Amino acid sequence: MPQGQKRDLDMVAARIRNYLETWHKQPGQRHSKTIIVFEGDRYRPTGFEVHFRKGGSK
């Protein structure tokens, strides 16, 4: 995978995680896991899910 493509995929993953933490995380929860599904030979993002668990914020 070319370096620029890897950088762009990392940026997409970080932005999705930031969006989910900003808009879907409830008070008192912390991030547990984010799964982003990329498909095809061009790594098109087709789905994502996020998991939060109870606990204090960092």
PDB file of N, H, CA, C and O in Angstrom:
ATOM      1  N   MET A   1       0.856  -1.170   0.000  1.00  0.00           N
ATOM      2  CA  MET A   1       0.000   0.000   0.000  1.00  0.00           C
ATOM      3  C   MET A   1       0.907   1.240   0.000  1.00  0.00           C
ATOM      4  O   MET A   1       1.826   1.340   0.813  1.00  0.00           O
ATOM      5  N   PRO A   2       0.646   2.172  -0.906  1.00  0.00           N
ATOM      6  CA  PRO A   2       1.458   3.401  -0.945  1.00  0.00           C
ATOM      7  C   PRO A   2       1.341   4.201   0.355  1.00  0.00           C
ATOM      8  O   PRO A   2       0.310   4.172   1.026  1.00  0.00           O
ATOM      9  N   GLN A   3       2.404   4.906   0.691  1.00  0.00           N
ATOM     10  H   GLN A   3       3.242   4.929   0.146  1.00  0.00           H
ATOM     11  CA  GLN A   3       2.454   5.665   1.944  1.00  0.00           C
ATOM     12  C   GLN A   3       1.342   6.707   2.025  1.00  0.00           C
ATOM     13  O   GLN A   3       0.749   6.887   3.088  1.00  0.00           O
ATOM     14  N   GLY A   4       1.049   7.394   0.924  1.00  0.00           N
ATOM     15  H   GLY A   4       1.530   7.248   0.060  1.00  0.00           H
ATOM     16  CA  GLY A   4      -0.013   8.398   0.917  1.00  0.00           C
ATOM     17  C   GLY A   4      -1.378   7.789   1.167  1.00  0.00           C
ATOM     18  O   GLY A   4      -2.210   8.378   1.857  1.00  0.00           O
ATOM     19  N   GLN A   5      -1.614   6.607   0.605  1.00  0.00           N
ATOM     20  H   GLN A   5      -0.938   6.128   0.044  1.00  0.00           H
ATOM     21  CA  GLN A   5      -2.891   5.927   0.818  1.00  0.00           C
ATOM     22  C   GLN A   5      -3.041   5.506   2.279  1.00  0.00           C
ATOM     23  O   GLN A   5      -4.119   5.643   2.858  1.00  0.00           O
ATOM     24  N   LYS A   6      -1.967   4.996   2.873  1.00  0.00           N
ATOM     25  H   LYS A   6      -1.091   4.884   2.403  1.00  0.00           H
ATOM     26  CA  LYS A   6      -1.995   4.612   4.285  1.00  0.00           C
ATOM     27  C   LYS A   6      -2.289   5.826   5.162  1.00  0.00           C
ATOM     28  O   LYS A   6      -3.084   5.739   6.098  1.00  0.00           O
ATOM     29  N   ARG A   7      -1.657   6.946   4.864  1.00  0.00           N
ATOM     30  H   ARG A   7      -1.011   7.016   4.104  1.00  0.00           H
ATOM     31  CA  ARG A   7      -1.881   8.178   5.619  1.00  0.00           C
ATOM     32  C   ARG A   7      -3.346   8.615   5.526  1.00  0.00           C
ATOM     33  O   ARG A   7      -3.947   8.998   6.529  1.00  0.00           O
ATOM     34  N   ASP A   8      -3.912   8.558   4.330  1.00  0.00           N
ATOM     35  H   ASP A   8      -3.424   8.246   3.515  1.00  0.00           H
ATOM     36  CA  ASP A   8      -5.298   8.963   4.140  1.00  0.00           C
ATOM     37  C   ASP A   8      -6.266   8.039   4.874  1.00  0.00           C
ATOM     38  O   ASP A   8      -7.241   8.514   5.456  1.00  0.00           O
ATOM     39  N   LEU A   9      -6.017   6.725   4.858  1.00  0.00           N
ATOM     40  H   LEU A   9      -5.225   6.339   4.385  1.00  0.00           H
ATOM     41  CA  LEU A   9      -6.874   5.788   5.583  1.00  0.00           C
ATOM     42  C   LEU A   9      -6.790   6.022   7.086  1.00  0.00           C
ATOM     43  O   LEU A   9      -7.802   5.946   7.782  1.00  0.00           O
ATOM     44  N   ASP A  10      -5.601   6.304   7.587  1.00  0.00           N
ATOM     45  H   ASP A  10      -4.778   6.366   7.022  1.00  0.00           H
ATOM     46  CA  ASP A  10      -5.446   6.625   9.013  1.00  0.00           C
ATOM     47  C   ASP A  10      -6.213   7.890   9.362  1.00  0.00           C
ATOM     48  O   ASP A  10      -6.803   7.979  10.438  1.00  0.00           O
ATOM     49  N   MET A  11      -6.212   8.874   8.461  1.00  0.00           N
ATOM     50  H   MET A  11      -5.733   8.802   7.586  1.00  0.00           H
ATOM     51  CA  MET A  11      -6.937  10.114   8.700  1.00  0.00           C
ATOM     52  C   MET A  11      -8.447   9.863   8.720  1.00  0.00           C
ATOM     53  O   MET A  11      -9.151  10.415   9.567  1.00  0.00           O
ATOM     54  N   VAL A  12      -8.951   9.041   7.802  1.00  0.00           N
ATOM     55  H   VAL A  12      -8.379   8.593   7.114  1.00  0.00           H
ATOM     56  CA  VAL A  12     -10.377   8.699   7.789  1.00  0.00           C
ATOM     57  C   VAL A  12     -10.764   8.007   9.091  1.00  0.00           C
ATOM     58  O   VAL A  12     -11.785   8.342   9.692  1.00  0.00           O
ATOM     59  N   ALA A  13      -9.964   7.051   9.527  1.00  0.00           N
ATOM     60  H   ALA A  13      -9.135   6.778   9.039  1.00  0.00           H
ATOM     61  CA  ALA A  13     -10.250   6.330  10.766  1.00  0.00           C
ATOM     62  C   ALA A  13     -10.264   7.273  11.966  1.00  0.00           C
ATOM     63  O   ALA A  13     -11.136   7.156  12.827  1.00  0.00           O
ATOM     64  N   ALA A  14      -9.323   8.194  12.038  1.00  0.00           N
ATOM     65  H   ALA A  14      -8.614   8.289  11.339  1.00  0.00           H
ATOM     66  CA  ALA A  14      -9.273   9.137  13.153  1.00  0.00           C
ATOM     67  C   ALA A  14     -10.478  10.067  13.149  1.00  0.00           C
ATOM     68  O   ALA A  14     -11.025  10.376  14.208  1.00  0.00           O
ATOM     69  N   ARG A  15     -10.894  10.510  11.981  1.00  0.00           N
ATOM     70  H   ARG A  15     -10.450  10.259  11.121  1.00  0.00           H
ATOM     71  CA  ARG A  15     -12.050  11.421  11.903  1.00  0.00           C
ATOM     72  C   ARG A  15     -13.347  10.712  12.280  1.00  0.00           C
ATOM     73  O   ARG A  15     -14.199  11.292  12.952  1.00  0.00           O
ATOM     74  N   ILE A  16     -13.501   9.464  11.851  1.00  0.00           N
ATOM     75  H   ILE A  16     -12.809   8.992  11.305  1.00  0.00           H
ATOM     76  CA  ILE A  16     -14.701   8.704  12.226  1.00  0.00           C
ATOM     77  C   ILE A  16     -14.741   8.504  13.731  1.00  0.00           C
ATOM     78  O   ILE A  16     -15.784   8.689  14.357  1.00  0.00           O
ATOM     79  N   ARG A  17     -13.618   8.130  14.310  1.00  0.00           N
ATOM     80  H   ARG A  17     -12.770   7.980  13.802  1.00  0.00           H
ATOM     81  CA  ARG A  17     -13.573   7.934  15.761  1.00  0.00           C
ATOM     82  C   ARG A  17     -13.886   9.232  16.496  1.00  0.00           C
ATOM     83  O   ARG A  17     -14.636   9.220  17.472  1.00  0.00           O
ATOM     84  N   ASN A  18     -13.324  10.350  16.044  1.00  0.00           N
ATOM     85  H   ASN A  18     -12.715  10.360  15.251  1.00  0.00           H
ATOM     86  CA  ASN A  18     -13.587  11.644  16.665  1.00  0.00           C
ATOM     87  C   ASN A  18     -15.077  11.998  16.571  1.00  0.00           C
ATOM     88  O   ASN A  18     -15.659  12.471  17.546  1.00  0.00           O
ATOM     89  N   TYR A  19     -15.686  11.776  15.426  1.00  0.00           N
ATOM     90  H   TYR A  19     -15.213  11.391  14.633  1.00  0.00           H
ATOM     91  CA  TYR A  19     -17.114  12.047  15.246  1.00  0.00           C
ATOM     92  C   TYR A  19     -17.953  11.221  16.218  1.00  0.00           C
ATOM     93  O   TYR A  19     -18.842  11.750  16.885  1.00  0.00           O
ATOM     94  N   LEU A  20     -17.668   9.931  16.294  1.00  0.00           N
ATOM     95  H   LEU A  20     -16.946   9.501  15.752  1.00  0.00           H
ATOM     96  CA  LEU A  20     -18.450   9.064  17.166  1.00  0.00           C
ATOM     97  C   LEU A  20     -18.273   9.426  18.635  1.00  0.00           C
ATOM     98  O   LEU A  20     -19.243   9.409  19.392  1.00  0.00           O
ATOM     99  N   GLU A  21     -17.058   9.752  19.050  1.00  0.00           N
ATOM    100  H   GLU A  21     -16.270   9.766  18.436  1.00  0.00           H
ATOM    101  CA  GLU A  21     -16.840  10.146  20.439  1.00  0.00           C
ATOM    102  C   GLU A  21     -17.525  11.470  20.754  1.00  0.00           C
ATOM    103  O   GLU A  21     -18.019  11.657  21.866  1.00  0.00           O
ATOM    104  N   THR A  22     -17.561  12.389  19.796  1.00  0.00           N
ATOM    105  H   THR A  22     -17.159  12.237  18.893  1.00  0.00           H
ATOM    106  CA  THR A  22     -18.173  13.696  20.021  1.00  0.00           C
ATOM    107  C   THR A  22     -19.680  13.603  20.102  1.00  0.00           C
ATOM    108  O   THR A  22     -20.285  14.251  20.955  1.00  0.00           O
ATOM    109  N   TRP A  23     -20.315  12.807  19.230  1.00  0.00           N
ATOM    110  H   TRP A  23     -19.823  12.280  18.536  1.00  0.00           H
ATOM    111  CA  TRP A  23     -21.766  12.830  19.104  1.00  0.00           C
ATOM    112  C   TRP A  23     -22.478  11.632  19.696  1.00  0.00           C
ATOM    113  O   TRP A  23     -23.688  11.708  19.912  1.00  0.00           O
ATOM    114  N   HIS A  24     -21.800  10.532  19.971  1.00  0.00           N
ATOM    115  H   HIS A  24     -20.817  10.470  19.796  1.00  0.00           H
ATOM    116  CA  HIS A  24     -22.489   9.329  20.435  1.00  0.00           C
ATOM    117  C   HIS A  24     -22.052   8.843  21.806  1.00  0.00           C
ATOM    118  O   HIS A  24     -22.730   8.006  22.403  1.00  0.00           O
ATOM    119  N   LYS A  25     -20.939   9.345  22.318  1.00  0.00           N
ATOM    120  H   LYS A  25     -20.388  10.024  21.833  1.00  0.00           H
ATOM    121  CA  LYS A  25     -20.462   8.901  23.631  1.00  0.00           C
ATOM    122  C   LYS A  25     -21.278   9.583  24.716  1.00  0.00           C
ATOM    123  O   LYS A  25     -21.449  10.803  24.704  1.00  0.00           O
ATOM    124  N   GLN A  26     -21.779   8.794  25.650  1.00  0.00           N
ATOM    125  H   GLN A  26     -21.640   7.804  25.660  1.00  0.00           H
ATOM    126  CA  GLN A  26     -22.554   9.309  26.773  1.00  0.00           C
ATOM    127  C   GLN A  26     -21.608   9.721  27.899  1.00  0.00           C
ATOM    128  O   GLN A  26     -20.497   9.198  27.992  1.00  0.00           O
ATOM    129  N   PRO A  27     -22.030  10.645  28.750  1.00  0.00           N
ATOM    130  CA  PRO A  27     -21.186  11.024  29.896  1.00  0.00           C
ATOM    131  C   PRO A  27     -20.881   9.800  30.772  1.00  0.00           C
ATOM    132  O   PRO A  27     -21.757   8.975  31.032  1.00  0.00           O
ATOM    133  N   GLY A  28     -19.654   9.704  31.208  1.00  0.00           N
ATOM    134  H   GLY A  28     -18.942  10.374  30.996  1.00  0.00           H
ATOM    135  CA  GLY A  28     -19.249   8.588  32.053  1.00  0.00           C
ATOM    136  C   GLY A  28     -18.794   7.368  31.280  1.00  0.00           C
ATOM    137  O   GLY A  28     -18.444   6.357  31.889  1.00  0.00           O
ATOM    138  N   GLN A  29     -18.786   7.429  29.963  1.00  0.00           N
ATOM    139  H   GLN A  29     -19.070   8.250  29.468  1.00  0.00           H
ATOM    140  CA  GLN A  29     -18.312   6.305  29.154  1.00  0.00           C
ATOM    141  C   GLN A  29     -16.924   6.624  28.624  1.00  0.00           C
ATOM    142  O   GLN A  29     -16.514   7.782  28.551  1.00  0.00           O
ATOM    143  N   ARG A  30     -16.210   5.558  28.253  1.00  0.00           N
ATOM    144  H   ARG A  30     -16.544   4.617  28.312  1.00  0.00           H
ATOM    145  CA  ARG A  30     -14.923   5.743  27.589  1.00  0.00           C
ATOM    146  C   ARG A  30     -14.877   4.857  26.365  1.00  0.00           C
ATOM    147  O   ARG A  30     -15.574   3.846  26.283  1.00  0.00           O
ATOM    148  N   HIS A  31     -14.050   5.247  25.419  1.00  0.00           N
ATOM    149  H   HIS A  31     -13.484   6.068  25.486  1.00  0.00           H
ATOM    150  CA  HIS A  31     -13.950   4.510  24.160  1.00  0.00           C
ATOM    151  C   HIS A  31     -13.358   3.138  24.413  1.00  0.00           C
ATOM    152  O   HIS A  31     -12.386   3.006  25.158  1.00  0.00           O
ATOM    153  N   SER A  32     -13.935   2.117  23.800  1.00  0.00           N
ATOM    154  H   SER A  32     -14.724   2.225  23.195  1.00  0.00           H
ATOM    155  CA  SER A  32     -13.432   0.768  23.943  1.00  0.00           C
ATOM    156  C   SER A  32     -12.857   0.245  22.621  1.00  0.00           C
ATOM    157  O   SER A  32     -11.730  -0.247  22.571  1.00  0.00           O
ATOM    158  N   LYS A  33     -13.656   0.362  21.551  1.00  0.00           N
ATOM    159  H   LYS A  33     -14.572   0.761  21.592  1.00  0.00           H
ATOM    160  CA  LYS A  33     -13.205  -0.206  20.287  1.00  0.00           C
ATOM    161  C   LYS A  33     -13.946   0.469  19.137  1.00  0.00           C
ATOM    162  O   LYS A  33     -15.138   0.757  19.242  1.00  0.00           O
ATOM    163  N   THR A  34     -13.235   0.719  18.043  1.00  0.00           N
ATOM    164  H   THR A  34     -12.266   0.485  17.958  1.00  0.00           H
ATOM    165  CA  THR A  34     -13.841   1.195  16.812  1.00  0.00           C
ATOM    166  C   THR A  34     -13.471   0.229  15.704  1.00  0.00           C
ATOM    167  O   THR A  34     -12.302  -0.118  15.534  1.00  0.00           O
ATOM    168  N   ILE A  35     -14.472  -0.203  14.950  1.00  0.00           N
ATOM    169  H   ILE A  35     -15.422   0.079  15.087  1.00  0.00           H
ATOM    170  CA  ILE A  35     -14.257  -1.097  13.814  1.00  0.00           C
ATOM    171  C   ILE A  35     -14.713  -0.368  12.560  1.00  0.00           C
ATOM    172  O   ILE A  35     -15.865   0.056  12.463  1.00  0.00           O
ATOM    173  N   ILE A  36     -13.807  -0.223  11.602  1.00  0.00           N
ATOM    174  H   ILE A  36     -12.871  -0.567  11.680  1.00  0.00           H
ATOM    175  CA  ILE A  36     -14.130   0.400  10.322  1.00  0.00           C
ATOM    176  C   ILE A  36     -13.875  -0.642   9.243  1.00  0.00           C
ATOM    177  O   ILE A  36     -12.795  -1.229   9.181  1.00  0.00           O
ATOM    178  N   VAL A  37     -14.875  -0.870   8.391  1.00  0.00           N
ATOM    179  H   VAL A  37     -15.752  -0.394   8.442  1.00  0.00           H
ATOM    180  CA  VAL A  37     -14.777  -1.889   7.346  1.00  0.00           C
ATOM    181  C   VAL A  37     -14.403  -1.212   6.029  1.00  0.00           C
ATOM    182  O   VAL A  37     -15.132  -0.353   5.531  1.00  0.00           O
ATOM    183  N   PHE A  38     -13.265  -1.606   5.474  1.00  0.00           N
ATOM    184  H   PHE A  38     -12.673  -2.304   5.878  1.00  0.00           H
ATOM    185  CA  PHE A  38     -12.833  -1.160   4.157  1.00  0.00           C
ATOM    186  C   PHE A  38     -12.921  -2.351   3.222  1.00  0.00           C
ATOM    187  O   PHE A  38     -12.459  -3.441   3.562  1.00  0.00           O
ATOM    188  N   GLU A  39     -13.510  -2.159   2.040  1.00  0.00           N
ATOM    189  H   GLU A  39     -13.885  -1.274   1.764  1.00  0.00           H
ATOM    190  CA  GLU A  39     -13.668  -3.264   1.093  1.00  0.00           C
ATOM    191  C   GLU A  39     -13.084  -2.912  -0.261  1.00  0.00           C
ATOM    192  O   GLU A  39     -12.957  -1.744  -0.628  1.00  0.00           O
ATOM    193  N   GLY A  40     -12.733  -3.954  -0.986  1.00  0.00           N
ATOM    194  H   GLY A  40     -12.836  -4.903  -0.688  1.00  0.00           H
ATOM    195  CA  GLY A  40     -12.265  -3.804  -2.354  1.00  0.00           C
ATOM    196  C   GLY A  40     -10.787  -3.494  -2.441  1.00  0.00           C
ATOM    197  O   GLY A  40     -10.120  -3.258  -1.434  1.00  0.00           O
ATOM    198  N   ASP A  41     -10.291  -3.500  -3.662  1.00  0.00           N
ATOM    199  H   ASP A  41     -10.833  -3.692  -4.480  1.00  0.00           H
ATOM    200  CA  ASP A  41      -8.876  -3.248  -3.877  1.00  0.00           C
ATOM    201  C   ASP A  41      -8.530  -1.769  -3.732  1.00  0.00           C
ATOM    202  O   ASP A  41      -7.355  -1.402  -3.720  1.00  0.00           O
ATOM    203  N   ARG A  42      -9.558  -0.915  -3.622  1.00  0.00           N
ATOM    204  H   ARG A  42     -10.512  -1.212  -3.632  1.00  0.00           H
ATOM    205  CA  ARG A  42      -9.316   0.517  -3.439  1.00  0.00           C
ATOM    206  C   ARG A  42      -9.632   0.971  -2.019  1.00  0.00           C
ATOM    207  O   ARG A  42      -9.631   2.168  -1.734  1.00  0.00           O
ATOM    208  N   TYR A  43      -9.906   0.011  -1.120  1.00  0.00           N
ATOM    209  H   TYR A  43      -9.907  -0.962  -1.351  1.00  0.00           H
ATOM    210  CA  TYR A  43     -10.131   0.283   0.306  1.00  0.00           C
ATOM    211  C   TYR A  43     -11.236   1.329   0.519  1.00  0.00           C
ATOM    212  O   TYR A  43     -11.027   2.344   1.183  1.00  0.00           O
ATOM    213  N   ARG A  44     -12.399   1.063  -0.050  1.00  0.00           N
ATOM    214  H   ARG A  44     -12.569   0.238  -0.589  1.00  0.00           H
ATOM    215  CA  ARG A  44     -13.537   1.957   0.134  1.00  0.00           C
ATOM    216  C   ARG A  44     -14.177   1.685   1.488  1.00  0.00           C
ATOM    217  O   ARG A  44     -14.497   0.533   1.778  1.00  0.00           O
ATOM    218  N   PRO A  45     -14.380   2.712   2.342  1.00  0.00           N
ATOM    219  CA  PRO A  45     -15.036   2.475   3.630  1.00  0.00           C
ATOM    220  C   PRO A  45     -16.513   2.161   3.419  1.00  0.00           C
ATOM    221  O   PRO A  45     -17.225   2.928   2.770  1.00  0.00           O
ATOM    222  N   THR A  46     -16.977   1.030   3.968  1.00  0.00           N
ATOM    223  H   THR A  46     -16.399   0.408   4.495  1.00  0.00           H
ATOM    224  CA  THR A  46     -18.362   0.608   3.756  1.00  0.00           C
ATOM    225  C   THR A  46     -19.161   0.524   5.047  1.00  0.00           C
ATOM    226  O   THR A  46     -20.383   0.387   4.991  1.00  0.00           O
ATOM    227  N   GLY A  47     -18.528   0.601   6.190  1.00  0.00           N
ATOM    228  H   GLY A  47     -17.536   0.713   6.236  1.00  0.00           H
ATOM    229  CA  GLY A  47     -19.266   0.538   7.440  1.00  0.00           C
ATOM    230  C   GLY A  47     -18.349   0.776   8.625  1.00  0.00           C
ATOM    231  O   GLY A  47     -17.130   0.631   8.535  1.00  0.00           O
ATOM    232  N   PHE A  48     -18.964   1.143   9.729  1.00  0.00           N
ATOM    233  H   PHE A  48     -19.955   1.260   9.801  1.00  0.00           H
ATOM    234  CA  PHE A  48     -18.188   1.319  10.947  1.00  0.00           C
ATOM    235  C   PHE A  48     -19.098   1.103  12.143  1.00  0.00           C
ATOM    236  O   PHE A  48     -20.316   1.262  12.057  1.00  0.00           O
ATOM    237  N   GLU A  49     -18.490   0.741  13.251  1.00  0.00           N
ATOM    238  H   GLU A  49     -17.501   0.612  13.322  1.00  0.00           H
ATOM    239  CA  GLU A  49     -19.201   0.623  14.517  1.00  0.00           C
ATOM    240  C   GLU A  49     -18.240   1.003  15.629  1.00  0.00           C
ATOM    241  O   GLU A  49     -17.021   0.897  15.492  1.00  0.00           O
ATOM    242  N   VAL A  50     -18.814   1.442  16.717  1.00  0.00           N
ATOM    243  H   VAL A  50     -19.804   1.529  16.828  1.00  0.00           H
ATOM    244  CA  VAL A  50     -17.998   1.873  17.844  1.00  0.00           C
ATOM    245  C   VAL A  50     -18.574   1.272  19.117  1.00  0.00           C
ATOM    246  O   VAL A  50     -19.783   1.076  19.235  1.00  0.00           O
ATOM    247  N   HIS A  51     -17.705   0.986  20.053  1.00  0.00           N
ATOM    248  H   HIS A  51     -16.722   1.145  19.957  1.00  0.00           H
ATOM    249  CA  HIS A  51     -18.126   0.437  21.332  1.00  0.00           C
ATOM    250  C   HIS A  51     -17.574   1.338  22.438  1.00  0.00           C
ATOM    251  O   HIS A  51     -16.410   1.739  22.423  1.00  0.00           O
ATOM    252  N   PHE A  52     -18.443   1.635  23.386  1.00  0.00           N
ATOM    253  H   PHE A  52     -19.388   1.309  23.399  1.00  0.00           H
ATOM    254  CA  PHE A  52     -18.034   2.381  24.575  1.00  0.00           C
ATOM    255  C   PHE A  52     -18.327   1.509  25.785  1.00  0.00           C
ATOM    256  O   PHE A  52     -19.231   0.675  25.754  1.00  0.00           O
ATOM    257  N   ARG A  53     -17.571   1.702  26.834  1.00  0.00           N
ATOM    258  H   ARG A  53     -16.836   2.379  26.860  1.00  0.00           H
ATOM    259  CA  ARG A  53     -17.831   0.969  28.079  1.00  0.00           C
ATOM    260  C   ARG A  53     -17.930   1.966  29.212  1.00  0.00           C
ATOM    261  O   ARG A  53     -17.454   3.098  29.120  1.00  0.00           O
ATOM    262  N   LYS A  54     -18.558   1.520  30.272  1.00  0.00           N
ATOM    263  H   LYS A  54     -18.945   0.601  30.346  1.00  0.00           H
ATOM    264  CA  LYS A  54     -18.700   2.382  31.440  1.00  0.00           C
ATOM    265  C   LYS A  54     -17.344   2.597  32.082  1.00  0.00           C
ATOM    266  O   LYS A  54     -16.502   1.700  32.105  1.00  0.00           O
ATOM    267  N   GLY A  55     -17.153   3.752  32.583  1.00  0.00           N
ATOM    268  H   GLY A  55     -17.837   4.481  32.565  1.00  0.00           H
ATOM    269  CA  GLY A  55     -15.902   4.069  33.237  1.00  0.00           C
ATOM    270  C   GLY A  55     -15.665   5.557  33.214  1.00  0.00           C
ATOM    271  O   GLY A  55     -16.410   6.306  32.581  1.00  0.00           O
ATOM    272  N   GLY A  56     -14.630   5.986  33.902  1.00  0.00           N
ATOM    273  H   GLY A  56     -14.025   5.379  34.416  1.00  0.00           H
ATOM    274  CA  GLY A  56     -14.319   7.400  33.968  1.00  0.00           C
ATOM    275  C   GLY A  56     -13.686   7.900  32.685  1.00  0.00           C
ATOM    276  O   GLY A  56     -13.088   7.135  31.928  1.00  0.00           O
ATOM    277  N   SER A  57     -13.826   9.172  32.457  1.00  0.00           N
ATOM    278  H   SER A  57     -14.312   9.793  33.071  1.00  0.00           H
ATOM    279  CA  SER A  57     -13.184   9.752  31.287  1.00  0.00           C
ATOM    280  C   SER A  57     -11.726  10.062  31.622  1.00  0.00           C
ATOM    281  O   SER A  57     -11.380  10.320  32.775  1.00  0.00           O
ATOM    282  N   LYS A  58     -10.895  10.031  30.609  1.00  0.00           N
ATOM    283  H   LYS A  58     -11.177   9.821  29.673  1.00  0.00           H
ATOM    284  CA  LYS A  58      -9.460  10.257  30.817  1.00  0.00           C
ATOM    285  C   LYS A  58      -9.133  11.715  30.757  1.00  0.00           C
ATOM    286  O   LYS A  58      -7.972  12.094  30.909  1.00  0.00           O
TER     287      LYS A  58
END
